[in-house]
Amino acid sequence: MSGAAVYARASDLGGASPRETEIIAFGLCNSRLSRASTQGERVAALHKTHELWSILFRDLSSRDNQLPAKLRSDLIGLGMWAMQYSVAAMASDLALQPLIDVNRNVADGLRAQQPAAPAVPPPMRMPQQGLQAFSA
């Protein structure tokens, strides 16, 4: 499945934008990594982290990706490191904090790029004939 297809499927599930989906995914991976208390939980959390970076890597490598070339290159490098570190940590007792830190930094960068929340709109006024439907 292409990166674009993964994003389309994720957005269909909750209406989140691709950026919001990525922020949520990094948060979920970090939550799993932070809570992993057994070897099985650790491997599962590392597998999910590897899977996330693999999806991002495919999208970043796509010709359709519209990020600036330098940013794409930097993110591909981070992704390669994160995937390699995840695999190495599955087979050894490597600390998970460096991976958590990278994931958090990327999520923070994504949050910083989000447009500001719109101002709260004024309350809607319902036409008088609309109010009558509720009073009957």
N, C-alpha and C positions, 0 to 999 in steps of 0.2 A: 504494500500500500504506500502510495506516495505521501510525502509530507503534507501536501495540500489536501489530500483525501483525509488524512488523520485530523487535520485542523477542521475540515468541514464536518466530519463526524462528531468531533468534540463540541463544536459550536451548536450543532443540532441538539445535543443532549441538554444544554442549559441556556443557550442563547448568549454565552460568554464570547467575547472577542478572542481572537488567537492570542493576544497578549495576556488577557485575563486568564485564559486556559493555561498558558505557560506559568504564570505566577502561581496559580493554584497547584499545578503539577509539581513545581519546585517545593512548595510548602508541604505537600503530601509526602514527597520523598524525604524531605528533611525531618518531618515528624516521625516517619518510620525509622530513619537512621538514628534519631535521638532516642527512640524508645526501645530499640533492639536490645534485648537482654539475654537472648539465647543465640546459639550459633545458627539455628534455623531462621530466626527472625532477622538476624544480621544478613544472612545470605539473601533472604527474600527482599530486604530493603535495598541491598546493593544491586540486586537484579533489577528492581524497579527503577533505580537511579540510572543504571546502564541503559535500560530500555528507553527512558526519557531522553537521555543524551543521544541515543541512536536515532530516535525520531527527529530530534532537532538537527542532528548531523545530516540526515537525508534531506531535510528541508533546506538547510544552509547550502548544501551541495547542488541543489537544483538550479537549473538555468532560470526558473521562474522566480527565484528569491530576489526581492527588490532591495535588500539591505545594501548599504555601501560596501564595496569590495573589502576595504580594510577591516570594517566591523565583522563582516562575514568570516574573513580569514582568522581574526582573533577568536571569534566564537568557535570556529572549527577546531582551532588549536586547544581551546579550553575543553571542548567536547571530547577530543581525542585523549587528553589527559584524564578527564573524568571517567571515561570508559575503561581506560587502562588501569586506573587506580581502583575502580570498582572491582574489576576482575582480580587484581592482585590482593585486594582486601578480603575477597571471598576465600582465598587460599591461605591467608596468613592473618596475623593479629594486628594489621595496620590500623592506626587510629582513624576513626570516621570523621573527626572534626575538620580536617582539611577539605573533605568533600562537602560537608555541611556548609562550611564557610564559602566555598565557591558557589554552591547552589544559592545561598542567601544573597551573595553579592550580585549574581545575575538577576535574581528576582527583584532585588532592590533597584537595579538599573532599569528593569522593565517597568516597575512602579513609577519611577521618576519620569519615564517617557509617556505615561498615560496623560491624556488631556485632563485638565482640571474639571472637577465635578461642576455641572451647571448649577446656577443659583436656583434655589427653591422657587418653583413657579407660584404665582398667586393662585389662591383657591379658584376652582372653576365655578362659574355661576350657571346654575341650571335654569332653563327657561321655566316660567311659571306653570305652563302646561305640563312640564315634566314632573314638577313637584306634586301635582294633583294625583299622579299615578301612585305615589308613595303614601298619600294620606287616605286613600280609599280602603 
